[in-house]
Every structure is written in C-alpha cells, then in structure tokens.
Amino acid sequence: LFLDGHSLQVDESSMTGESDHVEVNHSQNPFLFSGTKVADGYGRMLVTSVGMNTTWGEMMSTINRDSNDQQTPLQGRLNKLTSSIGKVGLTVAFLVLLVLLVRYFTGN
C-alpha cells in the first residue's frame, strides 16, 4: 500500500504483460504488487501480504496447480523416450556383463 512519495512509476509488465509504466498515487492507484519494479520516482509503502498471500503468489500457485494436473504432449513423448533409453541401456549393460563373465570363466 502506497504511503507517500514523489512521481512513483512502476513496471508491472511481469504481471500484466503491458510495457507501459503505471503511476502509483494515493487517490487512483495506491497498491504496489510483488514482482513489479520501480521505474521512476521514490516512495514508501506498507507491506500487507507476503509470499503466497500476495497477488503474484496466488497467480504462481494457480499456474503451478494447473501445470501439475496434466502433461503436455511433449512431456509425454519425452517420458516415453527416456524410458526407452533406460531399457536399452540396461539391456546393453546386462549383455556386456554376460560377455565379460563368460570370458572370465573360460579364461579368454
């Protein structure tokens, strides 16, 4: 919450996607958000929320919750590929072990 300052402008592009700076003042726009950057001016503020209780924290938890529910097609394909590579690697390692054991016990 904006308390006092002089011509404070912040960059809220990380939250809104807009590249324009937003002026913060007592009457029209008294709120500052976590994740924004001061572009010009100076000011004092009162912190009312931190962490996941901020607007930024709520947005990030929503994004994380949505992304954890289901895999993208690329993630599904990559999971199949890594499983296949792992199976091939284990098979090759087992065959090398068998060949080395046979050579060891036959004396070659």
Beta strands, then each sheet from edge to edge (+ up, - down):
strand 1: 2-11
strand 2: 21-24
strand 3: 37-45
sheet 1: 2+ 1- 3+
end
